[in-house]
Amino acid sequence: MPVWIWYTALRILLFAVPLAVLLIAGVNPWVSAAVAALFGLSASLIFLRRPRESIANDLYAARHRETPVARADDAEEDAAIEANGRERRDDAGA
């Protein structure tokens, strides 16, 4: 399972469980949501450091690749853009 799915599921649980407990205890829903959000944020910063760093490293690596990702239709798209540019220049000159 990808790290980001695991991390997202844990973050949701770290918010949802305290929220449910507080709501069952009869605490005001707004207060429950705020306390659950603070708890979820704090707990994820403390306990989910490794998955967060792994996701950050993956995102950094994807953003800073040596060679750009080539797709199969890139050449066709470039040709269409160039043709469209030529048509506009021809129309503007006429």
PDB file of N, CA, C and O in Angstrom:
ATOM      1  N   MET A   1       0.843  -1.170   0.000  1.00  0.00           N
ATOM      2  CA  MET A   1       0.000   0.000   0.000  1.00  0.00           C
ATOM      3  C   MET A   1       0.896   1.243   0.000  1.00  0.00           C
ATOM      4  O   MET A   1       1.871   1.301   0.748  1.00  0.00           O
ATOM      5  N   PRO A   2       0.568   2.236  -0.836  1.00  0.00           N
ATOM      6  CA  PRO A   2       1.385   3.452  -0.864  1.00  0.00           C
ATOM      7  C   PRO A   2       1.383   4.173   0.487  1.00  0.00           C
ATOM      8  O   PRO A   2       0.412   4.120   1.242  1.00  0.00           O
ATOM      9  N   VAL A   3       2.488   4.837   0.760  1.00  0.00           N
ATOM     10  CA  VAL A   3       2.654   5.512   2.047  1.00  0.00           C
ATOM     11  C   VAL A   3       1.607   6.600   2.234  1.00  0.00           C
ATOM     12  O   VAL A   3       1.116   6.791   3.347  1.00  0.00           O
ATOM     13  N   TRP A   4       1.256   7.315   1.174  1.00  0.00           N
ATOM     14  CA  TRP A   4       0.331   8.426   1.331  1.00  0.00           C
ATOM     15  C   TRP A   4      -1.065   7.949   1.729  1.00  0.00           C
ATOM     16  O   TRP A   4      -1.777   8.660   2.438  1.00  0.00           O
ATOM     17  N   ILE A   5      -1.465   6.765   1.286  1.00  0.00           N
ATOM     18  CA  ILE A   5      -2.775   6.237   1.685  1.00  0.00           C
ATOM     19  C   ILE A   5      -2.745   5.873   3.168  1.00  0.00           C
ATOM     20  O   ILE A   5      -3.682   6.181   3.904  1.00  0.00           O
ATOM     21  N   TRP A   6      -1.683   5.225   3.600  1.00  0.00           N
ATOM     22  CA  TRP A   6      -1.519   4.851   5.006  1.00  0.00           C
ATOM     23  C   TRP A   6      -1.507   6.106   5.887  1.00  0.00           C
ATOM     24  O   TRP A   6      -2.178   6.150   6.919  1.00  0.00           O
ATOM     25  N   TYR A   7      -0.752   7.110   5.482  1.00  0.00           N
ATOM     26  CA  TYR A   7      -0.645   8.347   6.242  1.00  0.00           C
ATOM     27  C   TYR A   7      -1.998   9.061   6.326  1.00  0.00           C
ATOM     28  O   TYR A   7      -2.385   9.539   7.393  1.00  0.00           O
ATOM     29  N   THR A   8      -2.706   9.132   5.216  1.00  0.00           N
ATOM     30  CA  THR A   8      -4.014   9.785   5.191  1.00  0.00           C
ATOM     31  C   THR A   8      -5.012   9.055   6.080  1.00  0.00           C
ATOM     32  O   THR A   8      -5.776   9.688   6.809  1.00  0.00           O
ATOM     33  N   ALA A   9      -5.006   7.737   6.023  1.00  0.00           N
ATOM     34  CA  ALA A   9      -5.926   6.961   6.864  1.00  0.00           C
ATOM     35  C   ALA A   9      -5.625   7.177   8.349  1.00  0.00           C
ATOM     36  O   ALA A   9      -6.547   7.322   9.151  1.00  0.00           O
ATOM     37  N   LEU A  10      -4.358   7.199   8.716  1.00  0.00           N
ATOM     38  CA  LEU A  10      -4.007   7.435  10.116  1.00  0.00           C
ATOM     39  C   LEU A  10      -4.384   8.842  10.558  1.00  0.00           C
ATOM     40  O   LEU A  10      -4.852   9.032  11.681  1.00  0.00           O
ATOM     41  N   ARG A  11      -4.187   9.830   9.688  1.00  0.00           N
ATOM     42  CA  ARG A  11      -4.568  11.204  10.032  1.00  0.00           C
ATOM     43  C   ARG A  11      -6.077  11.306  10.251  1.00  0.00           C
ATOM     44  O   ARG A  11      -6.525  11.983  11.176  1.00  0.00           O
ATOM     45  N   ILE A  12      -6.850  10.645   9.418  1.00  0.00           N
ATOM     46  CA  ILE A  12      -8.302  10.663   9.577  1.00  0.00           C
ATOM     47  C   ILE A  12      -8.700  10.000  10.887  1.00  0.00           C
ATOM     48  O   ILE A  12      -9.560  10.504  11.609  1.00  0.00           O
ATOM     49  N   LEU A  13      -8.073   8.869  11.191  1.00  0.00           N
ATOM     50  CA  LEU A  13      -8.371   8.190  12.457  1.00  0.00           C
ATOM     51  C   LEU A  13      -7.992   9.041  13.668  1.00  0.00           C
ATOM     52  O   LEU A  13      -8.720   9.075  14.660  1.00  0.00           O
ATOM     53  N   LEU A  14      -6.849   9.728  13.584  1.00  0.00           N
ATOM     54  CA  LEU A  14      -6.419  10.573  14.696  1.00  0.00           C
ATOM     55  C   LEU A  14      -7.366  11.747  14.921  1.00  0.00           C
ATOM     56  O   LEU A  14      -7.369  12.334  16.002  1.00  0.00           O
ATOM     57  N   PHE A  15      -8.164  12.096  13.927  1.00  0.00           N
ATOM     58  CA  PHE A  15      -9.185  13.121  14.100  1.00  0.00           C
ATOM     59  C   PHE A  15     -10.534  12.512  14.469  1.00  0.00           C
ATOM     60  O   PHE A  15     -11.217  13.009  15.364  1.00  0.00           O
ATOM     61  N   ALA A  16     -10.919  11.442  13.783  1.00  0.00           N
ATOM     62  CA  ALA A  16     -12.261  10.893  13.934  1.00  0.00           C
ATOM     63  C   ALA A  16     -12.488  10.230  15.290  1.00  0.00           C
ATOM     64  O   ALA A  16     -13.567  10.368  15.867  1.00  0.00           O
ATOM     65  N   VAL A  17     -11.504   9.524  15.801  1.00  0.00           N
ATOM     66  CA  VAL A  17     -11.687   8.829  17.081  1.00  0.00           C
ATOM     67  C   VAL A  17     -11.911   9.812  18.225  1.00  0.00           C
ATOM     68  O   VAL A  17     -12.880   9.652  18.966  1.00  0.00           O
ATOM     69  N   PRO A  18     -11.052  10.830  18.404  1.00  0.00           N
ATOM     70  CA  PRO A  18     -11.343  11.795  19.484  1.00  0.00           C
ATOM     71  C   PRO A  18     -12.650  12.546  19.262  1.00  0.00           C
ATOM     72  O   PRO A  18     -13.354  12.857  20.223  1.00  0.00           O
ATOM     73  N   LEU A  19     -12.978  12.838  18.015  1.00  0.00           N
ATOM     74  CA  LEU A  19     -14.241  13.516  17.729  1.00  0.00           C
ATOM     75  C   LEU A  19     -15.421  12.663  18.164  1.00  0.00           C
ATOM     76  O   LEU A  19     -16.348  13.155  18.808  1.00  0.00           O
ATOM     77  N   ALA A  20     -15.387  11.391  17.814  1.00  0.00           N
ATOM     78  CA  ALA A  20     -16.483  10.496  18.202  1.00  0.00           C
ATOM     79  C   ALA A  20     -16.582  10.376  19.713  1.00  0.00           C
ATOM     80  O   ALA A  20     -17.684  10.405  20.261  1.00  0.00           O
ATOM     81  N   VAL A  21     -15.455  10.243  20.393  1.00  0.00           N
ATOM     82  CA  VAL A  21     -15.460  10.118  21.853  1.00  0.00           C
ATOM     83  C   VAL A  21     -16.049  11.369  22.488  1.00  0.00           C
ATOM     84  O   VAL A  21     -16.873  11.276  23.398  1.00  0.00           O
ATOM     85  N   LEU A  22     -15.636  12.527  22.017  1.00  0.00           N
ATOM     86  CA  LEU A  22     -16.148  13.773  22.589  1.00  0.00           C
ATOM     87  C   LEU A  22     -17.630  13.968  22.294  1.00  0.00           C
ATOM     88  O   LEU A  22     -18.373  14.452  23.148  1.00  0.00           O
ATOM     89  N   LEU A  23     -18.059  13.604  21.112  1.00  0.00           N
ATOM     90  CA  LEU A  23     -19.481  13.733  20.785  1.00  0.00           C
ATOM     91  C   LEU A  23     -20.330  12.778  21.606  1.00  0.00           C
ATOM     92  O   LEU A  23     -21.421  13.137  22.047  1.00  0.00           O
ATOM     93  N   ILE A  24     -19.835  11.557  21.813  1.00  0.00           N
ATOM     94  CA  ILE A  24     -20.565  10.593  22.642  1.00  0.00           C
ATOM     95  C   ILE A  24     -20.622  11.078  24.081  1.00  0.00           C
ATOM     96  O   ILE A  24     -21.601  10.827  24.784  1.00  0.00           O
ATOM     97  N   ALA A  25     -19.580  11.771  24.525  1.00  0.00           N
ATOM     98  CA  ALA A  25     -19.546  12.296  25.891  1.00  0.00           C
ATOM     99  C   ALA A  25     -20.464  13.502  26.064  1.00  0.00           C
ATOM    100  O   ALA A  25     -20.671  13.964  27.186  1.00  0.00           O
ATOM    101  N   GLY A  26     -21.016  14.018  24.966  1.00  0.00           N
ATOM    102  CA  GLY A  26     -21.969  15.113  25.052  1.00  0.00           C
ATOM    103  C   GLY A  26     -21.353  16.508  24.990  1.00  0.00           C
ATOM    104  O   GLY A  26     -21.996  17.487  25.370  1.00  0.00           O
ATOM    105  N   VAL A  27     -20.132  16.604  24.520  1.00  0.00           N
ATOM    106  CA  VAL A  27     -19.472  17.903  24.396  1.00  0.00           C
ATOM    107  C   VAL A  27     -20.036  18.615  23.164  1.00  0.00           C
ATOM    108  O   VAL A  27     -20.395  17.975  22.176  1.00  0.00           O
ATOM    109  N   ASN A  28     -20.109  19.938  23.236  1.00  0.00           N
ATOM    110  CA  ASN A  28     -20.592  20.762  22.138  1.00  0.00           C
ATOM    111  C   ASN A  28     -19.866  20.348  20.847  1.00  0.00           C
ATOM    112  O   ASN A  28     -18.649  20.163  20.869  1.00  0.00           O
ATOM    113  N   PRO A  29     -20.595  20.199  19.714  1.00  0.00           N
ATOM    114  CA  PRO A  29     -19.959  19.748  18.464  1.00  0.00           C
ATOM    115  C   PRO A  29     -18.819  20.647  17.984  1.00  0.00           C
ATOM    116  O   PRO A  29     -17.814  20.145  17.482  1.00  0.00           O
ATOM    117  N   TRP A  30     -18.957  21.967  18.129  1.00  0.00           N
ATOM    118  CA  TRP A  30     -17.887  22.870  17.703  1.00  0.00           C
ATOM    119  C   TRP A  30     -16.642  22.687  18.556  1.00  0.00           C
ATOM    120  O   TRP A  30     -15.525  22.671  18.038  1.00  0.00           O
ATOM    121  N   VAL A  31     -16.828  22.553  19.833  1.00  0.00           N
ATOM    122  CA  VAL A  31     -15.698  22.342  20.735  1.00  0.00           C
ATOM    123  C   VAL A  31     -15.072  20.978  20.460  1.00  0.00           C
ATOM    124  O   VAL A  31     -13.849  20.837  20.451  1.00  0.00           O
ATOM    125  N   SER A  32     -15.916  19.983  20.237  1.00  0.00           N
ATOM    126  CA  SER A  32     -15.419  18.638  19.931  1.00  0.00           C
ATOM    127  C   SER A  32     -14.561  18.643  18.673  1.00  0.00           C
ATOM    128  O   SER A  32     -13.495  18.027  18.640  1.00  0.00           O
ATOM    129  N   ALA A  33     -15.028  19.340  17.635  1.00  0.00           N
ATOM    130  CA  ALA A  33     -14.282  19.397  16.377  1.00  0.00           C
ATOM    131  C   ALA A  33     -12.946  20.111  16.572  1.00  0.00           C
ATOM    132  O   ALA A  33     -11.922  19.677  16.043  1.00  0.00           O
ATOM    133  N   ALA A  34     -12.960  21.200  17.329  1.00  0.00           N
ATOM    134  CA  ALA A  34     -11.716  21.948  17.547  1.00  0.00           C
ATOM    135  C   ALA A  34     -10.712  21.127  18.351  1.00  0.00           C
ATOM    136  O   ALA A  34      -9.531  21.078  18.010  1.00  0.00           O
ATOM    137  N   VAL A  35     -11.178  20.486  19.411  1.00  0.00           N
ATOM    138  CA  VAL A  35     -10.278  19.676  20.245  1.00  0.00           C
ATOM    139  C   VAL A  35      -9.752  18.477  19.451  1.00  0.00           C
ATOM    140  O   VAL A  35      -8.571  18.140  19.535  1.00  0.00           O
ATOM    141  N   ALA A  36     -10.634  17.839  18.684  1.00  0.00           N
ATOM    142  CA  ALA A  36     -10.214  16.688  17.873  1.00  0.00           C
ATOM    143  C   ALA A  36      -9.199  17.114  16.811  1.00  0.00           C
ATOM    144  O   ALA A  36      -8.252  16.379  16.534  1.00  0.00           O
ATOM    145  N   ALA A  37      -9.387  18.287  16.217  1.00  0.00           N
ATOM    146  CA  ALA A  37      -8.439  18.777  15.218  1.00  0.00           C
ATOM    147  C   ALA A  37      -7.080  19.055  15.858  1.00  0.00           C
ATOM    148  O   ALA A  37      -6.044  18.692  15.301  1.00  0.00           O
ATOM    149  N   LEU A  38      -7.083  19.689  17.009  1.00  0.00           N
ATOM    150  CA  LEU A  38      -5.816  19.961  17.700  1.00  0.00           C
ATOM    151  C   LEU A  38      -5.125  18.670  18.120  1.00  0.00           C
ATOM    152  O   LEU A  38      -3.908  18.539  17.994  1.00  0.00           O
ATOM    153  N   PHE A  39      -5.908  17.720  18.620  1.00  0.00           N
ATOM    154  CA  PHE A  39      -5.333  16.436  19.003  1.00  0.00           C
ATOM    155  C   PHE A  39      -4.765  15.716  17.785  1.00  0.00           C
ATOM    156  O   PHE A  39      -3.649  15.198  17.833  1.00  0.00           O
ATOM    157  N   GLY A  40      -5.528  15.680  16.691  1.00  0.00           N
ATOM    158  CA  GLY A  40      -5.076  14.999  15.480  1.00  0.00           C
ATOM    159  C   GLY A  40      -3.814  15.613  14.918  1.00  0.00           C
ATOM    160  O   GLY A  40      -2.904  14.898  14.498  1.00  0.00           O
ATOM    161  N   LEU A  41      -3.752  16.938  14.907  1.00  0.00           N
ATOM    162  CA  LEU A  41      -2.557  17.617  14.414  1.00  0.00           C
ATOM    163  C   LEU A  41      -1.356  17.317  15.296  1.00  0.00           C
ATOM    164  O   LEU A  41      -0.282  16.975  14.803  1.00  0.00           O
ATOM    165  N   SER A  42      -1.544  17.446  16.599  1.00  0.00           N
ATOM    166  CA  SER A  42      -0.438  17.207  17.532  1.00  0.00           C
ATOM    167  C   SER A  42       0.049  15.761  17.465  1.00  0.00           C
ATOM    168  O   SER A  42       1.252  15.510  17.396  1.00  0.00           O
ATOM    169  N   ALA A  43      -0.871  14.831  17.484  1.00  0.00           N
ATOM    170  CA  ALA A  43      -0.496  13.415  17.452  1.00  0.00           C
ATOM    171  C   ALA A  43       0.187  13.046  16.141  1.00  0.00           C
ATOM    172  O   ALA A  43       1.134  12.259  16.132  1.00  0.00           O
ATOM    173  N   SER A  44      -0.290  13.613  15.030  1.00  0.00           N
ATOM    174  CA  SER A  44       0.346  13.278  13.748  1.00  0.00           C
ATOM    175  C   SER A  44       1.748  13.872  13.657  1.00  0.00           C
ATOM    176  O   SER A  44       2.640  13.262  13.067  1.00  0.00           O
ATOM    177  N   LEU A  45       1.951  15.055  14.235  1.00  0.00           N
ATOM    178  CA  LEU A  45       3.298  15.624  14.231  1.00  0.00           C
ATOM    179  C   LEU A  45       4.260  14.800  15.075  1.00  0.00           C
ATOM    180  O   LEU A  45       5.438  14.681  14.741  1.00  0.00           O
ATOM    181  N   ILE A  46       3.764  14.238  16.154  1.00  0.00           N
ATOM    182  CA  ILE A  46       4.614  13.460  17.048  1.00  0.00           C
ATOM    183  C   ILE A  46       4.827  12.032  16.540  1.00  0.00           C
ATOM    184  O   ILE A  46       5.960  11.555  16.484  1.00  0.00           O
ATOM    185  N   PHE A  47       3.750  11.358  16.173  1.00  0.00           N
ATOM    186  CA  PHE A  47       3.818   9.920  15.892  1.00  0.00           C
ATOM    187  C   PHE A  47       3.973   9.547  14.425  1.00  0.00           C
ATOM    188  O   PHE A  47       4.376   8.423  14.124  1.00  0.00           O
ATOM    189  N   LEU A  48       3.665  10.453  13.507  1.00  0.00           N
ATOM    190  CA  LEU A  48       3.696  10.103  12.076  1.00  0.00           C
ATOM    191  C   LEU A  48       4.824  10.816  11.335  1.00  0.00           C
ATOM    192  O   LEU A  48       4.666  11.190  10.173  1.00  0.00           O
ATOM    193  N   ARG A  49       5.946  11.001  11.996  1.00  0.00           N
ATOM    194  CA  ARG A  49       7.069  11.714  11.397  1.00  0.00           C
ATOM    195  C   ARG A  49       7.648  10.955  10.207  1.00  0.00           C
ATOM    196  O   ARG A  49       7.884  11.548   9.155  1.00  0.00           O
ATOM    197  N   ARG A  50       7.875   9.672  10.356  1.00  0.00           N
ATOM    198  CA  ARG A  50       8.506   8.901   9.272  1.00  0.00           C
ATOM    199  C   ARG A  50       7.656   8.862   8.003  1.00  0.00           C
ATOM    200  O   ARG A  50       8.178   9.115   6.917  1.00  0.00           O
ATOM    201  N   PRO A  51       6.358   8.552   8.106  1.00  0.00           N
ATOM    202  CA  PRO A  51       5.562   8.574   6.869  1.00  0.00           C
ATOM    203  C   PRO A  51       5.501   9.964   6.232  1.00  0.00           C
ATOM    204  O   PRO A  51       5.529  10.086   5.007  1.00  0.00           O
ATOM    205  N   ARG A  52       5.419  11.011   7.057  1.00  0.00           N
ATOM    206  CA  ARG A  52       5.371  12.378   6.538  1.00  0.00           C
ATOM    207  C   ARG A  52       6.664  12.712   5.798  1.00  0.00           C
ATOM    208  O   ARG A  52       6.624  13.311   4.723  1.00  0.00           O
ATOM    209  N   GLU A  53       7.804  12.333   6.360  1.00  0.00           N
ATOM    210  CA  GLU A  53       9.086  12.588   5.700  1.00  0.00           C
ATOM    211  C   GLU A  53       9.228  11.767   4.424  1.00  0.00           C
ATOM    212  O   GLU A  53       9.801  12.239   3.442  1.00  0.00           O
ATOM    213  N   SER A  54       8.715  10.553   4.432  1.00  0.00           N
ATOM    214  CA  SER A  54       8.766   9.712   3.240  1.00  0.00           C
ATOM    215  C   SER A  54       7.946  10.331   2.108  1.00  0.00           C
ATOM    216  O   SER A  54       8.385  10.358   0.959  1.00  0.00           O
ATOM    217  N   ILE A  55       6.763  10.823   2.439  1.00  0.00           N
ATOM    218  CA  ILE A  55       5.922  11.471   1.431  1.00  0.00           C
ATOM    219  C   ILE A  55       6.609  12.733   0.914  1.00  0.00           C
ATOM    220  O   ILE A  55       6.609  12.992  -0.289  1.00  0.00           O
ATOM    221  N   ALA A  56       7.189  13.513   1.813  1.00  0.00           N
ATOM    222  CA  ALA A  56       7.881  14.739   1.402  1.00  0.00           C
ATOM    223  C   ALA A  56       9.050  14.422   0.485  1.00  0.00           C
ATOM    224  O   ALA A  56       9.266  15.126  -0.501  1.00  0.00           O
ATOM    225  N   ASN A  57       9.801  13.387   0.788  1.00  0.00           N
ATOM    226  CA  ASN A  57      10.928  12.999  -0.071  1.00  0.00           C
ATOM    227  C   ASN A  57      10.447  12.527  -1.437  1.00  0.00           C
ATOM    228  O   ASN A  57      11.061  12.848  -2.454  1.00  0.00           O
ATOM    229  N   ASP A  58       9.356  11.768  -1.468  1.00  0.00           N
ATOM    230  CA  ASP A  58       8.799  11.317  -2.744  1.00  0.00           C
ATOM    231  C   ASP A  58       8.332  12.500  -3.588  1.00  0.00           C
ATOM    232  O   ASP A  58       8.567  12.533  -4.796  1.00  0.00           O
ATOM    233  N   LEU A  59       7.672  13.471  -2.954  1.00  0.00           N
ATOM    234  CA  LEU A  59       7.217  14.643  -3.688  1.00  0.00           C
ATOM    235  C   LEU A  59       8.400  15.463  -4.200  1.00  0.00           C
ATOM    236  O   LEU A  59       8.371  15.962  -5.325  1.00  0.00           O
ATOM    237  N   TYR A  60       9.425  15.601  -3.387  1.00  0.00           N
ATOM    238  CA  TYR A  60      10.616  16.341  -3.807  1.00  0.00           C
ATOM    239  C   TYR A  60      11.280  15.646  -4.996  1.00  0.00           C
ATOM    240  O   TYR A  60      11.675  16.299  -5.962  1.00  0.00           O
ATOM    241  N   ALA A  61      11.399  14.330  -4.921  1.00  0.00           N
ATOM    242  CA  ALA A  61      12.027  13.578  -6.015  1.00  0.00           C
ATOM    243  C   ALA A  61      11.205  13.698  -7.297  1.00  0.00           C
ATOM    244  O   ALA A  61      11.767  13.809  -8.386  1.00  0.00           O
ATOM    245  N   ALA A  62       9.891  13.678  -7.173  1.00  0.00           N
ATOM    246  CA  ALA A  62       9.049  13.808  -8.358  1.00  0.00           C
ATOM    247  C   ALA A  62       9.152  15.202  -8.968  1.00  0.00           C
ATOM    248  O   ALA A  62       9.094  15.346 -10.189  1.00  0.00           O
ATOM    249  N   ARG A  63       9.304  16.217  -8.143  1.00  0.00           N
ATOM    250  CA  ARG A  63       9.400  17.597  -8.622  1.00  0.00           C
ATOM    251  C   ARG A  63      10.754  17.925  -9.219  1.00  0.00           C
ATOM    252  O   ARG A  63      10.847  18.801 -10.079  1.00  0.00           O
ATOM    253  N   HIS A  64      11.806  17.246  -8.786  1.00  0.00           N
ATOM    254  CA  HIS A  64      13.165  17.586  -9.196  1.00  0.00           C
ATOM    255  C   HIS A  64      13.832  16.443  -9.954  1.00  0.00           C
ATOM    256  O   HIS A  64      14.968  16.077  -9.655  1.00  0.00           O
ATOM    257  N   ARG A  65      13.142  15.891 -10.914  1.00  0.00           N
ATOM    258  CA  ARG A  65      13.718  14.831 -11.735  1.00  0.00           C
ATOM    259  C   ARG A  65      14.757  15.424 -12.675  1.00  0.00           C
ATOM    260  O   ARG A  65      14.664  16.582 -13.080  1.00  0.00           O
ATOM    261  N   GLU A  66      15.751  14.604 -13.013  1.00  0.00           N
ATOM    262  CA  GLU A  66      16.786  15.041 -13.955  1.00  0.00           C
ATOM    263  C   GLU A  66      16.207  15.221 -15.357  1.00  0.00           C
ATOM    264  O   GLU A  66      16.478  16.220 -16.024  1.00  0.00           O
ATOM    265  N   THR A  67      15.416  14.255 -15.796  1.00  0.00           N
ATOM    266  CA  THR A  67      14.797  14.344 -17.115  1.00  0.00           C
ATOM    267  C   THR A  67      13.288  14.406 -16.938  1.00  0.00           C
ATOM    268  O   THR A  67      12.738  13.693 -16.099  1.00  0.00           O
ATOM    269  N   PRO A  68      12.617  15.234 -17.703  1.00  0.00           N
ATOM    270  CA  PRO A  68      11.164  15.309 -17.573  1.00  0.00           C
ATOM    271  C   PRO A  68      10.509  14.020 -18.060  1.00  0.00           C
ATOM    272  O   PRO A  68      11.065  13.300 -18.889  1.00  0.00           O
ATOM    273  N   VAL A  69       9.356  13.750 -17.546  1.00  0.00           N
ATOM    274  CA  VAL A  69       8.611  12.567 -17.945  1.00  0.00           C
ATOM    275  C   VAL A  69       8.066  12.794 -19.349  1.00  0.00           C
ATOM    276  O   VAL A  69       7.347  13.764 -19.589  1.00  0.00           O
ATOM    277  N   ALA A  70       8.404  11.906 -20.271  1.00  0.00           N
ATOM    278  CA  ALA A  70       7.926  12.018 -21.646  1.00  0.00           C
ATOM    279  C   ALA A  70       6.666  11.175 -21.802  1.00  0.00           C
ATOM    280  O   ALA A  70       6.614  10.015 -21.394  1.00  0.00           O
ATOM    281  N   ARG A  71       5.681  11.776 -22.388  1.00  0.00           N
ATOM    282  CA  ARG A  71       4.433  11.049 -22.623  1.00  0.00           C
ATOM    283  C   ARG A  71       4.338  10.727 -24.114  1.00  0.00           C
ATOM    284  O   ARG A  71       4.995  11.359 -24.942  1.00  0.00           O
ATOM    285  N   ALA A  72       3.521   9.749 -24.436  1.00  0.00           N
ATOM    286  CA  ALA A  72       3.435   9.269 -25.815  1.00  0.00           C
ATOM    287  C   ALA A  72       2.902  10.336 -26.765  1.00  0.00           C
ATOM    288  O   ALA A  72       3.311  10.378 -27.925  1.00  0.00           O
ATOM    289  N   ASP A  73       2.007  11.191 -26.306  1.00  0.00           N
ATOM    290  CA  ASP A  73       1.387  12.154 -27.201  1.00  0.00           C
ATOM    291  C   ASP A  73       2.006  13.547 -27.139  1.00  0.00           C
ATOM    292  O   ASP A  73       1.421  14.491 -27.669  1.00  0.00           O
ATOM    293  N   ASP A  74       3.163  13.707 -26.513  1.00  0.00           N
ATOM    294  CA  ASP A  74       3.808  15.015 -26.410  1.00  0.00           C
ATOM    295  C   ASP A  74       4.144  15.606 -27.778  1.00  0.00           C
ATOM    296  O   ASP A  74       3.931  16.797 -28.005  1.00  0.00           O
ATOM    297  N   ALA A  75       4.658  14.797 -28.678  1.00  0.00           N
ATOM    298  CA  ALA A  75       5.036  15.291 -30.005  1.00  0.00           C
ATOM    299  C   ALA A  75       3.801  15.773 -30.768  1.00  0.00           C
ATOM    300  O   ALA A  75       3.852  16.800 -31.445  1.00  0.00           O
ATOM    301  N   GLU A  76       2.708  15.044 -30.661  1.00  0.00           N
ATOM    302  CA  GLU A  76       1.474  15.448 -31.337  1.00  0.00           C
ATOM    303  C   GLU A  76       0.941  16.754 -30.769  1.00  0.00           C
ATOM    304  O   GLU A  76       0.488  17.618 -31.519  1.00  0.00           O
ATOM    305  N   GLU A  77       0.991  16.902 -29.455  1.00  0.00           N
ATOM    306  CA  GLU A  77       0.519  18.134 -28.835  1.00  0.00           C
ATOM    307  C   GLU A  77       1.377  19.315 -29.262  1.00  0.00           C
ATOM    308  O   GLU A  77       0.849  20.384 -29.567  1.00  0.00           O
ATOM    309  N   ASP A  78       2.690  19.136 -29.289  1.00  0.00           N
ATOM    310  CA  ASP A  78       3.582  20.211 -29.726  1.00  0.00           C
ATOM    311  C   ASP A  78       3.289  20.611 -31.165  1.00  0.00           C
ATOM    312  O   ASP A  78       3.259  21.799 -31.489  1.00  0.00           O
ATOM    313  N   ALA A  79       3.077  19.638 -32.017  1.00  0.00           N
ATOM    314  CA  ALA A  79       2.777  19.930 -33.424  1.00  0.00           C
ATOM    315  C   ALA A  79       1.458  20.687 -33.547  1.00  0.00           C
ATOM    316  O   ALA A  79       1.357  21.617 -34.348  1.00  0.00           O
ATOM    317  N   ALA A  80       0.457  20.309 -32.776  1.00  0.00           N
ATOM    318  CA  ALA A  80      -0.836  20.994 -32.827  1.00  0.00           C
ATOM    319  C   ALA A  80      -0.711  22.430 -32.330  1.00  0.00           C
ATOM    320  O   ALA A  80      -1.314  23.339 -32.901  1.00  0.00           O
ATOM    321  N   ILE A  81       0.061  22.638 -31.280  1.00  0.00           N
ATOM    322  CA  ILE A  81       0.259  23.996 -30.753  1.00  0.00           C
ATOM    323  C   ILE A  81       0.980  24.869 -31.770  1.00  0.00           C
ATOM    324  O   ILE A  81       0.601  26.021 -31.978  1.00  0.00           O
ATOM    325  N   GLU A  82       2.025  24.325 -32.411  1.00  0.00           N
ATOM    326  CA  GLU A  82       2.760  25.080 -33.418  1.00  0.00           C
ATOM    327  C   GLU A  82       1.880  25.402 -34.620  1.00  0.00           C
ATOM    328  O   GLU A  82       1.955  26.502 -35.168  1.00  0.00           O
ATOM    329  N   ALA A  83       1.043  24.445 -35.034  1.00  0.00           N
ATOM    330  CA  ALA A  83       0.139  24.690 -36.164  1.00  0.00           C
ATOM    331  C   ALA A  83      -0.871  25.774 -35.812  1.00  0.00           C
ATOM    332  O   ALA A  83      -1.177  26.628 -36.644  1.00  0.00           O
ATOM    333  N   ASN A  84      -1.381  25.751 -34.611  1.00  0.00           N
ATOM    334  CA  ASN A  84      -2.336  26.754 -34.165  1.00  0.00           C
ATOM    335  C   ASN A  84      -1.679  28.129 -34.130  1.00  0.00           C
ATOM    336  O   ASN A  84      -2.296  29.126 -34.506  1.00  0.00           O
ATOM    337  N   GLY A  85      -0.422  28.183 -33.674  1.00  0.00           N
ATOM    338  CA  GLY A  85       0.303  29.452 -33.648  1.00  0.00           C
ATOM    339  C   GLY A  85       0.535  30.005 -35.050  1.00  0.00           C
ATOM    340  O   GLY A  85       0.424  31.209 -35.281  1.00  0.00           O
ATOM    341  N   ARG A  86       0.854  29.117 -35.976  1.00  0.00           N
ATOM    342  CA  ARG A  86       1.052  29.558 -37.363  1.00  0.00           C
ATOM    343  C   ARG A  86      -0.246  30.087 -37.957  1.00  0.00           C
ATOM    344  O   ARG A  86      -0.230  31.093 -38.667  1.00  0.00           O
ATOM    345  N   GLU A  87      -1.378  29.425 -37.678  1.00  0.00           N
ATOM    346  CA  GLU A  87      -2.674  29.878 -38.182  1.00  0.00           C
ATOM    347  C   GLU A  87      -3.007  31.266 -37.644  1.00  0.00           C
ATOM    348  O   GLU A  87      -3.505  32.111 -38.387  1.00  0.00           O
ATOM    349  N   ARG A  88      -2.745  31.504 -36.393  1.00  0.00           N
ATOM    350  CA  ARG A  88      -3.032  32.814 -35.792  1.00  0.00           C
ATOM    351  C   ARG A  88      -2.168  33.906 -36.406  1.00  0.00           C
ATOM    352  O   ARG A  88      -2.642  35.011 -36.671  1.00  0.00           O
ATOM    353  N   ARG A  89      -0.879  33.584 -36.631  1.00  0.00           N
ATOM    354  CA  ARG A  89      -0.001  34.580 -37.266  1.00  0.00           C
ATOM    355  C   ARG A  89      -0.442  34.871 -38.682  1.00  0.00           C
ATOM    356  O   ARG A  89      -0.399  36.018 -39.126  1.00  0.00           O
ATOM    357  N   ASP A  90      -0.874  33.821 -39.410  1.00  0.00           N
ATOM    358  CA  ASP A  90      -1.337  34.003 -40.788  1.00  0.00           C
ATOM    359  C   ASP A  90      -2.618  34.837 -40.793  1.00  0.00           C
ATOM    360  O   ASP A  90      -2.774  35.716 -41.641  1.00  0.00           O
ATOM    361  N   ASP A  91      -3.533  34.576 -39.866  1.00  0.00           N
ATOM    362  CA  ASP A  91      -4.784  35.330 -39.795  1.00  0.00           C
ATOM    363  C   ASP A  91      -4.527  36.771 -39.414  1.00  0.00           C
ATOM    364  O   ASP A  91      -5.199  37.672 -39.915  1.00  0.00           O
ATOM    365  N   ALA A  92      -3.565  37.005 -38.532  1.00  0.00           N
ATOM    366  CA  ALA A  92      -3.270  38.377 -38.110  1.00  0.00           C
ATOM    367  C   ALA A  92      -2.594  39.154 -39.226  1.00  0.00           C
ATOM    368  O   ALA A  92      -2.780  40.367 -39.329  1.00  0.00           O
ATOM    369  N   GLY A  93      -1.822  38.490 -40.056  1.00  0.00           N
ATOM    370  CA  GLY A  93      -1.117  39.156 -41.132  1.00  0.00           C
ATOM    371  C   GLY A  93      -2.016  39.442 -42.335  1.00  0.00           C
ATOM    372  O   GLY A  93      -1.687  40.295 -43.159  1.00  0.00           O
ATOM    373  N   ALA A  94      -3.134  38.748 -42.444  1.00  0.00           N
ATOM    374  CA  ALA A  94      -4.016  38.892 -43.621  1.00  0.00           C
ATOM    375  C   ALA A  94      -4.950  40.052 -43.508  1.00  0.00           C
ATOM    376  O   ALA A  94      -5.746  40.295 -44.415  1.00  0.00           O
TER     377      ALA A  94
END
